[in-house]
């Protein structure tokens, strides 16, 4: 490798390049052949960790365009489009998306059964495939598959390990799954967890808060909770989450109810209102997630026009609410997504 920066040892040059934000990496690759070789290398990834340089992103995948993921750099308010997910399944949907150990993971899912109604092939079975994406090297990797193929399931991260539970094995026959399992990125292996106490014929999602994994079934009041220490499931009827989009910020959960965001214990109490998300009661398909101390409302669909002449608008817009104990909550519009729009299929924070 030739000298990276004239007058500096390559060891020092690597430490300098390691601190350059990811959104500038495409420009770095154009400087010279030596920089192009090192910018997306494992060596640079190692140095980034050694110098303790981290960046926070919100990862988003939408129905259109297909298999495209974008990363929002919250600090610089820019969007990064990453290489296309190499899954062989066309129109992949109902998958799980989480991040751990500096990587984005896309798990399971199935082919969208509504995409081509003229295709009568048996294409709606769920997959057990797991993909990981490393943002510095810009590489997708096929990981060890889940023990069970599943879609519309709960997914979360506890102590750096990925937990999946519930879901369906097939979109047509609605065969619910009661099994749970856990993935260790260090060993690239899955092991079974105790089964869910209750199996419901309803999609579910995961919420990790207060060091516990919560499995929430849509339209049902029961929440099943996994204690990571004992790996024992318990059932709660006291959490009013099922009908609301929500996001966990630290150890607190915030819900979106009729355009208004509340703390989970204060739904309907105007004095505890955090802010009003105007227009979101008329949107469908948007995502609500959190990054640090901020809540993101991303994308979605809405009808524009009048009762006689209207059309669906696929929104690329992003609204961010930053929470603070010392100051009033700050609301702002982030830069709209540059590629993704409309229905959000996957959304998760990522620290690189």
C-alpha positions in Angstrom: 0.0 0.0 0.0 1.4 3.4 -1.0 1.6 6.3 1.5 -1.9 7.4 2.3 -1.2 10.9 3.4 2.1 12.5 2.5 4.3 13.2 5.6 2.4 10.9 7.9 3.0 7.2 8.7 0.2 5.0 7.4 -0.8 4.1 11.0 -1.5 7.8 11.7 -3.2 8.2 8.3 -5.5 5.4 9.1 -6.5 7.0 12.4 -7.3 10.2 10.5 -9.4 8.4 7.9 -11.1 6.4 10.5 -12.7 9.6 11.9 -14.2 10.6 8.6 -18.0 10.2 8.7 -19.5 7.4 6.5 -21.5 9.7 4.3 -18.2 11.1 3.0 -16.6 7.8 2.2 -17.8 7.8 -1.5 -15.7 11.0 -1.9 -12.7 9.5 -0.2 -12.7 6.6 -2.6 -12.2 9.1 -5.5 -9.1 10.7 -4.1 -6.6 7.9 -5.2 -6.2 4.2 -5.6 -4.7 3.8 -2.1 -7.7 5.6 -0.5 -10.2 3.6 -2.5 -8.5 0.4 -1.3 -8.5 1.3 2.4 -11.8 3.2 2.9 -14.1 0.1 2.8 -11.5 -2.3 4.3 -11.7 -4.4 7.4 -8.5 -2.7 8.5 -10.2 0.7 8.6 -13.1 -0.9 10.5 -10.7 -2.2 13.1 -9.0 1.2 13.5 -12.4 3.0 13.9 -13.0 0.7 16.9 -9.5 1.3 18.3 -10.0 5.1 18.2 -13.5 4.7 19.7 -15.2 6.6 16.8 -18.9 5.8 16.5 -21.8 7.1 14.5 -25.6 6.7 15.0 -28.0 6.0 12.1 -31.6 5.2 11.6 -32.0 2.4 9.1 -35.1 2.3 6.9 -36.5 0.0 4.2 -39.7 0.8 2.4 -42.0 -1.0 0.0 -40.6 1.1 -2.8 -38.0 0.8 -4.2 -37.6 -2.9 -3.6 -34.9 -4.2 -1.2 -33.4 -0.7 -0.8 -32.2 0.3 2.6 -31.2 3.9 3.6 -29.3 5.1 6.7 -30.1 8.5 8.2 -27.0 10.1 9.7 -28.7 12.1 12.5 -25.7 14.3 13.2 -25.2 15.5 9.7 -28.9 15.1 8.6 -28.0 13.2 5.4 -29.3 9.9 3.9 -26.9 7.1 2.8 -28.2 4.5 0.3 -26.5 1.1 0.9 -26.1 -1.8 -1.6 -29.3 -3.7 -2.5 -30.2 -6.5 -0.1 -29.1 -9.7 -2.0 -32.0 -11.9 -0.8 -33.3 -14.1 -3.6 -36.9 -13.5 -2.4 -38.6 -10.8 -4.5 -40.8 -8.3 -2.7 -39.6 -9.4 0.7 -41.8 -8.1 3.5 -42.9 -8.9 7.1 -39.3 -9.5 8.1 -37.5 -8.5 11.3 -34.9 -5.8 11.5 -32.5 -5.1 14.4 -28.9 -4.0 14.9 -26.2 -5.2 17.2 -22.4 -5.2 17.2 -22.3 -2.5 14.6 -24.3 -4.4 12.0 -27.8 -4.3 10.6 -29.7 -7.6 10.6 -32.6 -8.5 8.4 -34.3 -11.7 9.5 -37.0 -14.0 8.0 -40.0 -12.6 6.2 -41.8 -13.7 3.1 -42.7 -12.7 -0.5 -45.5 -10.1 -0.5 -48.6 -12.2 -1.4 -50.4 -9.1 -2.6 -47.8 -8.0 -5.1 -48.8 -10.3 -8.0 -52.2 -11.9 -7.5 -51.9 -13.6 -10.9 -49.0 -15.7 -9.7 -50.4 -18.9 -8.2 -47.0 -20.4 -7.3 -46.5 -21.4 -3.6 -44.5 -18.3 -2.8 -45.9 -17.3 0.5 -44.0 -19.6 2.8 -41.8 -17.7 5.3 -38.0 -17.9 5.1 -35.5 -18.5 7.8 -32.7 -16.6 6.1 -30.7 -14.0 8.1 -28.7 -11.3 6.5 -26.2 -8.9 8.1 -24.8 -5.6 6.7 -21.5 -4.0 7.8 -21.7 -0.3 6.9 -17.9 0.4 6.8 -17.1 -2.5 4.4 -20.5 -2.1 2.6 -20.9 -5.8 2.6 -24.0 -8.0 3.0 -23.3 -11.4 4.6 -25.6 -14.5 4.8 -25.6 -15.6 8.4 -26.8 -18.8 10.1 -30.5 -19.3 9.4 -33.1 -19.3 12.1 -34.2 -22.6 13.5 -37.7 -21.9 12.3 -38.8 -19.9 9.2 -41.1 -17.1 10.3 -42.7 -13.8 9.3 -44.7 -11.1 11.2 -42.8 -12.0 14.3 -41.3 -10.3 17.4 -37.7 -9.4 17.2 -35.3 -7.6 19.6 -31.8 -7.4 21.1 -30.8 -8.1 24.7 -27.2 -8.1 25.8 -26.0 -8.0 22.2 -28.0 -11.1 21.2 -31.0 -11.3 18.9 -34.2 -12.8 20.2 -37.1 -13.8 17.9 -40.4 -15.2 19.0 -43.9 -15.9 17.5 -45.0 -15.1 14.0 -46.3 -17.2 11.2 -44.8 -19.9 9.0 -47.2 -19.1 6.1 -49.2 -16.1 5.0 -52.2 -18.0 3.6 -53.0 -20.6 6.3 -52.0 -18.3 9.2 -50.1 -21.0 11.1 -48.9 -19.3 14.3 -45.6 -20.1 15.8 -45.0 -20.5 19.6 -41.3 -21.1 19.5 -38.6 -18.6 20.4 -34.9 -18.6 19.7 -31.8 -16.5 20.3 -28.8 -15.7 18.1 -25.3 -14.9 19.2 -23.4 -12.8 16.6 -20.0 -13.9 18.1 -20.7 -17.6 17.3 -23.1 -17.1 14.4 -25.5 -19.7 15.9 -29.1 -20.0 17.1 -30.3 -21.9 20.1 -33.9 -22.5 21.3 -35.5 -20.5 24.0 -38.6 -21.6 26.1 -41.8 -21.4 24.0 -44.2 -18.5 24.4 -46.8 -19.3 27.1 -49.6 -18.2 24.7 -49.8 -18.6 20.9 -52.1 -16.1 19.1 -53.4 -16.0 15.6 -52.2 -12.4 15.2 -49.0 -10.7 14.0 -46.7 -9.6 16.8 -43.7 -7.2 17.3 -41.0 -6.9 19.9 -40.3 -4.1 22.3 -37.0 -4.2 24.4 -37.2 -2.0 27.4 -36.0 -2.3 31.0 -33.7 -5.2 30.0 -36.7 -7.4 29.0 -38.1 -8.5 25.7 -41.8 -7.8 25.3 -43.9 -9.7 22.7 -46.9 -7.6 21.7 -49.7 -9.1 19.6 -51.7 -6.6 17.6 -55.3 -6.0 18.9 -54.7 -8.2 21.9 -54.2 -7.0 25.5 -51.7 -9.7 26.6 -48.0 -8.9 26.5 -45.5 -11.8 27.0 -42.3 -10.8 28.7 -38.9 -12.6 28.7 -36.6 -12.0 31.6 -33.1 -12.3 30.1 -31.6 -13.4 33.3 -33.9 -16.3 34.0 -35.1 -16.8 30.4 -38.6 -17.3 31.8 -41.7 -15.9 30.1 -44.4 -14.1 32.0 -47.7 -12.7 30.8 -49.0 -9.2 31.6 -52.4 -7.6 31.0 -51.4 -4.2 32.3 -49.5 -2.7 29.4 -51.8 -0.7 27.0 -49.6 -1.0 23.9 -51.6 -3.1 21.4 -53.4 -0.4 19.5 -50.7 2.3 19.3 -47.5 2.9 17.4 -44.8 3.2 20.0 -41.1 3.7 20.6 -38.8 3.0 23.5 -36.4 5.7 24.6 -34.1 4.5 27.3 -36.3 2.8 29.9 -39.4 4.7 28.9 -42.1 3.9 26.2 -43.9 6.6 24.3 -47.1 5.9 22.3 -48.8 7.8 19.4 -52.5 8.2 20.0 -54.7 10.3 17.8 -51.9 12.5 16.5 -50.5 13.0 20.0 -47.4 11.4 21.6 -47.7 10.5 25.3 -45.6 8.6 27.9 -47.1 5.1 28.1 -48.7 5.8 31.5 -50.2 9.1 30.5 -52.3 8.3 27.4 -55.2 10.8 27.3 -53.8 13.2 29.9 -53.3 16.4 28.0 -50.9 17.8 30.7 -48.4 15.1 30.0 -48.7 15.5 26.2 -45.2 15.6 24.6 -46.2 17.0 21.2 -48.8 16.7 18.4 -47.9 14.9 15.2 -50.3 16.7 12.9 -51.7 14.6 10.1 -50.5 11.2 11.3 -54.0 10.1 12.2 -54.6 10.2 8.4 -51.5 8.3 7.5 -51.0 4.6 7.2 -47.9 2.5 6.8 -45.5 4.9 8.6 -42.9 3.8 11.2 -42.3 5.0 14.7 -38.9 4.3 16.2 -36.2 5.9 18.4 -32.5 6.9 18.0 -30.8 8.0 21.2 -33.2 10.4 22.9 -35.2 11.2 19.7 -38.4 9.7 18.4 -38.7 9.3 14.6 -41.9 9.2 12.6 -41.0 8.0 9.1 -42.7 7.8 5.7 -46.3 6.5 5.4 -49.1 6.9 2.9 -51.9 9.4 2.7 -54.7 10.3 0.3 -54.5 13.7 -1.4 -57.2 15.5 -3.3 -61.0 15.5 -2.6 -63.7 12.9 -2.1 -64.3 12.7 -5.9 -60.7 12.8 -7.1 -57.9 11.6 -4.9 -54.6 9.7 -5.1 -52.3 7.9 -2.7 -49.2 9.9 -1.8 -46.2 7.9 -0.7 -44.4 10.2 1.7 -40.6 10.4 2.2 -41.0 12.8 5.1 -39.3 12.3 8.5 -40.4 14.0 11.7 -38.1 13.9 14.7 -39.0 14.7 18.4 -36.0 15.2 20.7 -36.8 14.5 24.3 -35.1 16.4 27.2 -35.5 16.6 30.9 -34.0 20.0 31.2 -35.6 21.8 28.2 -38.9 21.6 26.3 -39.1 18.8 23.7 -37.9 19.9 20.3 -39.7 19.0 17.2 -38.2 19.3 13.7 -38.4 17.9 10.2 -35.4 15.9 9.2 -34.2 15.8 5.6 -36.7 13.6 3.6 -35.6 10.2 2.5 -34.0 10.3 -1.0 -34.9 6.9 -2.2 -37.3 5.2 0.3 -41.0 6.3 0.5 -44.4 5.2 1.5 -45.0 2.0 3.5 -42.1 1.3 5.8 -41.2 -2.4 6.0 -38.3 -2.2 8.4 -36.8 0.4 10.7 -34.1 0.2 13.4 -31.4 2.3 15.0 -27.8 1.4 14.4 -24.5 2.4 16.1 -21.4 1.9 13.9 
